[in-house]
Amino acid sequence: MVSNVGETTTIRVSKNTLKMLERLRQKLGAQTLDETIKLFIMQQRKKRLSEVFGVDKGKIKPFTEEDRGENSSSD
C-alpha cells in the first residue's frame, strides 16, 4: 500500500471560489483549506448516504417470527 501523506498538488480556483472556501473554513473551524475540503466532502458523503439509506428511517420495525412466512402447520 502506497501512502500519499505529505504529498501535495496545486489546483487553480477562481478568486470567488477561494473566498467561498475561506468562509467555509471559518465556519467549519478548519485550520487549512485542505482540511476544509476534506470536511466538506465527508459532510456531503454522509448527507447523501443518509438520504439514500434513511428513506424509511422510523417507518421500519424489527422482524418477528410471524414475519418469516413459513407455514408451521406442515410439521
N, CA, C and O atoms as CSV, one atom per row, in Angstrom:
chain,resi,resn,atom,element,x,y,z
A,1,MET,N,N,0.843,-1.177,0.000
A,1,MET,CA,C,0.000,0.000,0.000
A,1,MET,C,C,0.891,1.244,0.000
A,1,MET,O,O,1.804,1.366,0.817
A,2,VAL,N,N,0.620,2.147,-0.908
A,2,VAL,CA,C,1.398,3.365,-1.036
A,2,VAL,C,C,0.687,4.481,-0.286
A,2,VAL,O,O,-0.519,4.672,-0.445
A,3,SER,N,N,1.425,5.210,0.523
A,3,SER,CA,C,0.859,6.320,1.293
A,3,SER,C,C,1.162,7.628,0.594
A,3,SER,O,O,2.296,7.869,0.182
A,4,ASN,N,N,0.155,8.473,0.459
A,4,ASN,CA,C,0.325,9.784,-0.154
A,4,ASN,C,C,0.423,10.888,0.890
A,4,ASN,O,O,0.318,12.068,0.553
A,5,VAL,N,N,0.620,10.523,2.148
A,5,VAL,CA,C,0.702,11.514,3.206
A,5,VAL,C,C,1.878,12.439,2.937
A,5,VAL,O,O,2.994,11.991,2.675
A,6,GLY,N,N,1.610,13.723,3.005
A,6,GLY,CA,C,2.679,14.690,2.796
A,6,GLY,C,C,2.823,15.149,1.358
A,6,GLY,O,O,3.445,16.179,1.098
A,7,GLU,N,N,2.262,14.407,0.426
A,7,GLU,CA,C,2.333,14.831,-0.967
A,7,GLU,C,C,1.290,15.910,-1.206
A,7,GLU,O,O,0.185,15.842,-0.668
A,8,THR,N,N,1.633,16.892,-2.001
A,8,THR,CA,C,0.707,17.978,-2.297
A,8,THR,C,C,0.629,18.213,-3.787
A,8,THR,O,O,1.467,17.753,-4.563
A,9,THR,N,N,-0.397,18.938,-4.159
A,9,THR,CA,C,-0.555,19.353,-5.544
A,9,THR,C,C,-1.168,20.740,-5.536
A,9,THR,O,O,-1.663,21.200,-4.507
A,10,THR,N,N,-1.138,21.384,-6.641
A,10,THR,CA,C,-1.718,22.719,-6.767
A,10,THR,C,C,-2.960,22.627,-7.631
A,10,THR,O,O,-2.963,21.974,-8.675
A,11,ILE,N,N,-4.022,23.293,-7.179
A,11,ILE,CA,C,-5.229,23.372,-8.012
A,11,ILE,C,C,-5.542,24.841,-8.240
A,11,ILE,O,O,-5.255,25.689,-7.396
A,12,ARG,N,N,-6.122,25.125,-9.370
A,12,ARG,CA,C,-6.446,26.501,-9.719
A,12,ARG,C,C,-7.940,26.719,-9.487
A,12,ARG,O,O,-8.770,25.995,-10.036
A,13,VAL,N,N,-8.272,27.703,-8.685
A,13,VAL,CA,C,-9.667,28.069,-8.449
A,13,VAL,C,C,-9.808,29.570,-8.642
A,13,VAL,O,O,-8.835,30.318,-8.546
A,14,SER,N,N,-11.016,29.992,-8.912
A,14,SER,CA,C,-11.257,31.429,-9.071
A,14,SER,C,C,-11.161,32.116,-7.717
A,14,SER,O,O,-11.230,31.470,-6.671
A,15,LYS,N,N,-11.000,33.433,-7.751
A,15,LYS,CA,C,-10.927,34.191,-6.502
A,15,LYS,C,C,-12.238,34.072,-5.731
A,15,LYS,O,O,-12.238,34.044,-4.501
A,16,ASN,N,N,-13.340,34.004,-6.446
A,16,ASN,CA,C,-14.639,33.847,-5.808
A,16,ASN,C,C,-14.724,32.507,-5.073
A,16,ASN,O,O,-15.230,32.441,-3.952
A,17,THR,N,N,-14.234,31.451,-5.700
A,17,THR,CA,C,-14.233,30.136,-5.064
A,17,THR,C,C,-13.321,30.136,-3.841
A,17,THR,O,O,-13.651,29.533,-2.820
A,18,LEU,N,N,-12.200,30.794,-3.938
A,18,LEU,CA,C,-11.279,30.903,-2.806
A,18,LEU,C,C,-11.955,31.600,-1.625
A,18,LEU,O,O,-11.820,31.167,-0.480
A,19,LYS,N,N,-12.678,32.676,-1.911
A,19,LYS,CA,C,-13.400,33.376,-0.846
A,19,LYS,C,C,-14.436,32.458,-0.197
A,19,LYS,O,O,-14.598,32.454,1.023
A,20,MET,N,N,-15.130,31.686,-1.026
A,20,MET,CA,C,-16.126,30.746,-0.506
A,20,MET,C,C,-15.464,29.679,0.368
A,20,MET,O,O,-15.986,29.319,1.423
A,21,LEU,N,N,-14.319,29.182,-0.076
A,21,LEU,CA,C,-13.586,28.188,0.705
A,21,LEU,C,C,-13.096,28.766,2.029
A,21,LEU,O,O,-13.129,28.087,3.055
A,22,GLU,N,N,-12.647,30.006,2.010
A,22,GLU,CA,C,-12.188,30.650,3.240
A,22,GLU,C,C,-13.342,30.822,4.232
A,22,GLU,O,O,-13.171,30.596,5.430
A,23,ARG,N,N,-14.525,31.226,3.729
A,23,ARG,CA,C,-15.693,31.360,4.607
A,23,ARG,C,C,-16.091,30.004,5.175
A,23,ARG,O,O,-16.426,29.893,6.355
A,24,LEU,N,N,-16.054,28.975,4.335
A,24,LEU,CA,C,-16.383,27.620,4.780
A,24,LEU,C,C,-15.362,27.137,5.805
A,24,LEU,O,O,-15.724,26.481,6.782
A,25,ARG,N,N,-14.089,27.459,5.586
A,25,ARG,CA,C,-13.035,27.074,6.530
A,25,ARG,C,C,-13.315,27.659,7.905
A,25,ARG,O,O,-13.187,26.967,8.916
A,26,GLN,N,N,-13.690,28.910,7.944
A,26,GLN,CA,C,-14.007,29.559,9.220
A,26,GLN,C,C,-15.237,28.916,9.865
A,26,GLN,O,O,-15.252,28.653,11.067
A,27,LYS,N,N,-16.252,28.669,9.063
A,27,LYS,CA,C,-17.493,28.071,9.570
A,27,LYS,C,C,-17.244,26.682,10.153
A,27,LYS,O,O,-17.804,26.332,11.192
A,28,LEU,N,N,-16.405,25.892,9.485
A,28,LEU,CA,C,-16.117,24.528,9.927
A,28,LEU,C,C,-15.051,24.474,11.021
A,28,LEU,O,O,-14.876,23.447,11.676
A,29,GLY,N,N,-14.342,25.584,11.213
A,29,GLY,CA,C,-13.275,25.604,12.202
A,29,GLY,C,C,-12.039,24.847,11.755
A,29,GLY,O,O,-11.257,24.369,12.577
A,30,ALA,N,N,-11.871,24.742,10.450
A,30,ALA,CA,C,-10.723,24.028,9.894
A,30,ALA,C,C,-9.486,24.910,9.933
A,30,ALA,O,O,-9.578,26.137,9.888
A,31,GLN,N,N,-8.338,24.272,10.018
A,31,GLN,CA,C,-7.069,25.001,10.058
A,31,GLN,C,C,-6.564,25.374,8.667
A,31,GLN,O,O,-5.954,26.427,8.478
A,32,THR,N,N,-6.826,24.492,7.692
A,32,THR,CA,C,-6.305,24.700,6.347
A,32,THR,C,C,-7.416,24.516,5.321
A,32,THR,O,O,-8.480,23.982,5.633
A,33,LEU,N,N,-7.161,24.960,4.106
A,33,LEU,CA,C,-8.130,24.734,3.038
A,33,LEU,C,C,-8.210,23.245,2.700
A,33,LEU,O,O,-9.278,22.752,2.339
A,34,ASP,N,N,-7.102,22.533,2.811
A,34,ASP,CA,C,-7.103,21.085,2.585
A,34,ASP,C,C,-8.061,20.404,3.561
A,34,ASP,O,O,-8.871,19.566,3.163
A,35,GLU,N,N,-7.963,20.766,4.829
A,35,GLU,CA,C,-8.848,20.209,5.846
A,35,GLU,C,C,-10.303,20.607,5.558
A,35,GLU,O,O,-11.219,19.808,5.749
A,36,THR,N,N,-10.502,21.832,5.104
A,36,THR,CA,C,-11.837,22.316,4.764
A,36,THR,C,C,-12.463,21.460,3.674
A,36,THR,O,O,-13.619,21.051,3.779
A,37,ILE,N,N,-11.704,21.197,2.644
A,37,ILE,CA,C,-12.209,20.397,1.526
A,37,ILE,C,C,-12.528,18.983,1.988
A,37,ILE,O,O,-13.567,18.433,1.623
A,38,LYS,N,N,-11.647,18.387,2.787
A,38,LYS,CA,C,-11.891,17.033,3.304
A,38,LYS,C,C,-13.157,16.983,4.151
A,38,LYS,O,O,-13.976,16.078,3.996
A,39,LEU,N,N,-13.318,17.965,5.057
A,39,LEU,CA,C,-14.505,18.002,5.916
A,39,LEU,C,C,-15.770,18.170,5.088
A,39,LEU,O,O,-16.784,17.528,5.358
A,40,PHE,N,N,-15.710,19.034,4.080
A,40,PHE,CA,C,-16.863,19.254,3.221
A,40,PHE,C,C,-17.242,17.982,2.470
A,40,PHE,O,O,-18.419,17.635,2.379
A,41,ILE,N,N,-16.252,17.298,1.939
A,41,ILE,CA,C,-16.506,16.041,1.214
A,41,ILE,C,C,-17.136,15.014,2.149
A,41,ILE,O,O,-18.093,14.338,1.771
A,42,MET,N,N,-16.607,14.891,3.367
A,42,MET,CA,C,-17.162,13.929,4.323
A,42,MET,C,C,-18.601,14.287,4.691
A,42,MET,O,O,-19.449,13.403,4.806
A,43,GLN,N,N,-18.881,15.581,4.878
A,43,GLN,CA,C,-20.242,16.009,5.188
A,43,GLN,C,C,-21.201,15.666,4.056
A,43,GLN,O,O,-22.303,15.172,4.296
A,44,GLN,N,N,-20.783,15.928,2.833
A,44,GLN,CA,C,-21.639,15.650,1.685
A,44,GLN,C,C,-21.874,14.157,1.512
A,44,GLN,O,O,-22.984,13.731,1.192
A,45,ARG,N,N,-20.828,13.364,1.723
A,45,ARG,CA,C,-20.953,11.909,1.620
A,45,ARG,C,C,-21.945,11.393,2.664
A,45,ARG,O,O,-22.813,10.574,2.363
A,46,LYS,N,N,-21.801,11.887,3.893
A,46,LYS,CA,C,-22.698,11.478,4.978
A,46,LYS,C,C,-24.139,11.888,4.671
A,46,LYS,O,O,-25.075,11.124,4.910
A,47,LYS,N,N,-24.306,13.089,4.144
A,47,LYS,CA,C,-25.646,13.582,3.787
A,47,LYS,C,C,-26.274,12.702,2.709
A,47,LYS,O,O,-27.443,12.331,2.809
A,48,ARG,N,N,-25.502,12.372,1.689
A,48,ARG,CA,C,-26.023,11.540,0.589
A,48,ARG,C,C,-26.390,10.143,1.095
A,48,ARG,O,O,-27.443,9.614,0.737
A,49,LEU,N,N,-25.537,9.548,1.917
A,49,LEU,CA,C,-25.830,8.226,2.456
A,49,LEU,C,C,-27.073,8.260,3.330
A,49,LEU,O,O,-27.883,7.334,3.299
A,50,SER,N,N,-27.227,9.311,4.099
A,50,SER,CA,C,-28.400,9.455,4.954
A,50,SER,C,C,-29.660,9.588,4.110
A,50,SER,O,O,-30.703,9.034,4.455
A,51,GLU,N,N,-29.566,10.317,3.012
A,51,GLU,CA,C,-30.719,10.469,2.119
A,51,GLU,C,C,-31.108,9.141,1.487
A,51,GLU,O,O,-32.294,8.831,1.369
A,52,VAL,N,N,-30.128,8.362,1.085
A,52,VAL,CA,C,-30.391,7.100,0.393
A,52,VAL,C,C,-30.825,6.008,1.363
A,52,VAL,O,O,-31.817,5.320,1.124
A,53,PHE,N,N,-30.086,5.849,2.457
A,53,PHE,CA,C,-30.357,4.754,3.370
A,53,PHE,C,C,-31.284,5.138,4.511
A,53,PHE,O,O,-31.680,4.278,5.297
A,54,GLY,N,N,-31.635,6.401,4.615
A,54,GLY,CA,C,-32.510,6.834,5.692
A,54,GLY,C,C,-33.934,7.089,5.238
A,54,GLY,O,O,-34.735,7.654,5.982
A,55,VAL,N,N,-34.257,6.672,4.010
A,55,VAL,CA,C,-35.563,6.968,3.443
A,55,VAL,C,C,-36.709,6.376,4.269
A,55,VAL,O,O,-37.774,6.987,4.356
A,56,ASP,N,N,-36.517,5.211,4.870
A,56,ASP,CA,C,-37.564,4.575,5.670
A,56,ASP,C,C,-37.264,4.625,7.162
A,56,ASP,O,O,-37.860,3.881,7.941
A,57,LYS,N,N,-36.361,5.482,7.558
A,57,LYS,CA,C,-35.978,5.584,8.962
A,57,LYS,C,C,-37.213,5.920,9.806
A,57,LYS,O,O,-37.941,6.867,9.509
A,58,GLY,N,N,-37.435,5.135,10.852
A,58,GLY,CA,C,-38.577,5.340,11.723
A,58,GLY,C,C,-39.843,4.677,11.237
A,58,GLY,O,O,-40.830,4.630,11.971
A,59,LYS,N,N,-39.844,4.160,10.015
A,59,LYS,CA,C,-41.023,3.500,9.458
A,59,LYS,C,C,-40.905,1.984,9.508
A,59,LYS,O,O,-41.908,1.278,9.397
A,60,ILE,N,N,-39.700,1.485,9.672
A,60,ILE,CA,C,-39.463,0.047,9.630
A,60,ILE,C,C,-39.372,-0.484,11.048
A,60,ILE,O,O,-38.712,0.100,11.908
A,61,LYS,N,N,-40.059,-1.621,11.280
A,61,LYS,CA,C,-39.995,-2.254,12.595
A,61,LYS,C,C,-39.218,-3.558,12.467
A,61,LYS,O,O,-39.115,-4.104,11.369
A,62,PRO,N,N,-38.676,-4.062,13.558
A,62,PRO,CA,C,-37.911,-5.311,13.511
A,62,PRO,C,C,-38.791,-6.487,13.082
A,62,PRO,O,O,-39.997,-6.497,13.329
A,63,PHE,N,N,-38.173,-7.466,12.444
A,63,PHE,CA,C,-38.900,-8.672,12.042
A,63,PHE,C,C,-39.279,-9.489,13.266
A,63,PHE,O,O,-38.577,-9.494,14.277
A,64,THR,N,N,-40.403,-10.178,13.150
A,64,THR,CA,C,-40.848,-11.091,14.211
A,64,THR,C,C,-40.940,-12.488,13.615
A,64,THR,O,O,-40.787,-12.660,12.406
A,65,GLU,N,N,-41.186,-13.471,14.444
A,65,GLU,CA,C,-41.344,-14.847,13.951
A,65,GLU,C,C,-42.495,-14.944,12.957
A,65,GLU,O,O,-42.424,-15.707,11.994
A,66,GLU,N,N,-43.554,-14.173,13.188
A,66,GLU,CA,C,-44.708,-14.199,12.273
A,66,GLU,C,C,-44.349,-13.672,10.881
A,66,GLU,O,O,-44.988,-14.030,9.892
A,67,ASP,N,N,-43.332,-12.829,10.814
A,67,ASP,CA,C,-42.911,-12.241,9.537
A,67,ASP,C,C,-42.153,-13.230,8.659
A,67,ASP,O,O,-41.951,-12.969,7.473
A,68,ARG,N,N,-41.736,-14.350,9.217
A,68,ARG,CA,C,-40.926,-15.310,8.461
A,68,ARG,C,C,-41.678,-15.910,7.287
A,68,ARG,O,O,-41.067,-16.285,6.287
A,69,GLY,N,N,-43.001,-16.005,7.395
A,69,GLY,CA,C,-43.799,-16.504,6.279
A,69,GLY,C,C,-43.761,-18.014,6.121
A,69,GLY,O,O,-44.236,-18.539,5.113
A,70,GLU,N,N,-43.219,-18.707,7.074
A,70,GLU,CA,C,-43.176,-20.164,6.992
A,70,GLU,C,C,-44.496,-20.731,7.493
A,70,GLU,O,O,-45.103,-20.200,8.422
A,71,ASN,N,N,-44.927,-21.810,6.868
A,71,ASN,CA,C,-46.169,-22.472,7.266
A,71,ASN,C,C,-45.828,-23.491,8.343
A,71,ASN,O,O,-45.295,-24.561,8.052
A,72,SER,N,N,-46.140,-23.152,9.590
A,72,SER,CA,C,-45.776,-24.037,10.693
A,72,SER,C,C,-46.726,-25.206,10.834
A,72,SER,O,O,-46.473,-26.091,11.652
A,73,SER,N,N,-47.819,-25.253,10.068
A,73,SER,CA,C,-48.778,-26.349,10.166
A,73,SER,C,C,-48.334,-27.574,9.385
A,73,SER,O,O,-49.001,-28.607,9.453
A,74,SER,N,N,-47.238,-27.500,8.649
A,74,SER,CA,C,-46.770,-28.639,7.843
A,74,SER,C,C,-45.821,-29.530,8.617
A,74,SER,O,O,-45.106,-30.320,8.001
A,75,ASP,N,N,-45.777,-29.441,9.962
A,75,ASP,CA,C,-44.885,-30.268,10.771
A,75,ASP,C,C,-45.246,-31.708,10.721
A,75,ASP,O,O,-44.586,-32.532,11.353
